[in-house]
Amino acid sequence: MKKIMNWRLVSFVLWIAVTVIMITTMPNLDQLVREKGQIEIPETAQSRVAEEMLNQMENDGGGKYDIIAVFTSGNKHALTDKQKEEVNQIINQLKNEKSKLGIKEILTHLDNEQTEKQLISKDGTTILTQLTIAKQDKQVSEVAEELKGIVNSKNLDTYLTGNDLVMEDFVQSTQEGIKKTEVIAIIFIIVVLILVFRSPIVPFVSLLTVGVSYLVSLGIIAHLVDQFNYPFSNFTQVFLVVILFGIGTDYNILLFTRFKEELVKQETVGQAVSVTYKTAGKTVLFSALAVFIGFMALILATFGLYRSSSAVAIGVGVLVLVLMTLNPFFMVLLGKKMFWPIKTFNGHSDSKIWGTLAKISVSRPVIALVLVAVLCVPFVANYSNSLSYNDLLEVDDRYESKQGVNVIEDHFPPGFSAPAT
């Protein structure tokens, strides 16, 4: 027993050490998403070919940001002469500080009659100014902050928008979504495990083991992306959270339930752990193997979003290692105390609800099918069957870049801010 415990203790210490190393050495995920997390289509696609040609034509070594400054009255009334004069003063200040702000080009309604027609809305409520700014090793958020110091006004509603700013806000929105997903997953897991085991200790152990697998796998993926350009996207971390916490909790329920049964059948805790992994452990291994193969096969896809999902396979592999080596440490350490305050260890009992439903579905299959059809009606009726290719739907309305695009769409012709009209 002591030898078993010593071996388990070593695995516990190793996992804690690996987790700490991964957390401390992990590259900045926000930065990785900005630099390598943009979803890309195959290089043979016409739009990618055209983009590459444009990049070669405009190659200046440092890259650029295209930003649109939006000045609007904030209501349906046209801009007053005083407001227009303030816009003109802001534009002149931008021109005077071109070198300081890194502005390469600035297109305004003051340039000529043609630009005036294009950059002032027909209802006179909105004026646009187009800026091309050298990157100069700056993040687009830093550039936007510098511009806001000049563009912001008390008498006007002003917005900075453009593809680069929208993508930056998309990254921020995604990261916030991941944090919410993590919190929801943790709360859901705690509730489910407490209902299943009626113990506060089992949820803690399960969250700890799944959390370790998540942090370690995330660290591995981040290093692979940083060093070897492994496929990565804004959604990789979301997929990892959902899959690992989902199947990890499912596997833990299976393992802990079997362990609870074996505690009364076997003479020692060590034997109970051994039998648990010889039986339920095989089920977990084979199930995880199927998930691993499924996600790893996505590396063969051509679409970037699907290829980036293959990183989940790495997480599944780490999860299996954790469940096979770290879980037994807590099982041996805690034994029956893991299920405190439960004192009876008869394993799981048959469910009366599912038993009744099973009998009805076998004896009355038509009724069962009708019941399922009725349950499906609300979902079928609410399905719109409409597709949208508008990435802005993924960005929250509170972000300035989206608000700016919405103003442009409201006061200028459709497609005005796009490459073609």
Secondary structure, DSSP 4 states (H G I P E B T S, - for coil): -HHHHHHHHHHHHHHHHHHHHHHHHPPPHHHHHHHH-S----TTSHHHHHHHHHHHHT--SS-EEEEEEEEE-SSSSPPPHHHHHHHHHHHHHHHHTHHHHTEEEEE-TTS-HHHHHHHB-TTSSEEEEEEEEE-TT--HHHHHHHHHHHH--SSSEEEEESHHHHHHHHHHHHHHHHHHHHHHHHHHHHHHHHHHH--SHHHHHHHHHHHHHHHHHHHHHHHHHHHH-----TTHHHHHHHHHHHHHHHHHHHHHHHHHHHHHHSSSHHHHHHHHHHHHHHHHHHHHHHHHHHHHGGGG-SSHHHHHTTHHHHHHHHHHHHHHHTHHHHHHHHGGGGGTT------PPPPHHHHHHHHHHHH-HHHHHHHHHHHHHHHHHT--------GGGGS-TTSHHHHHHHHHHHHS-TTTTSS--
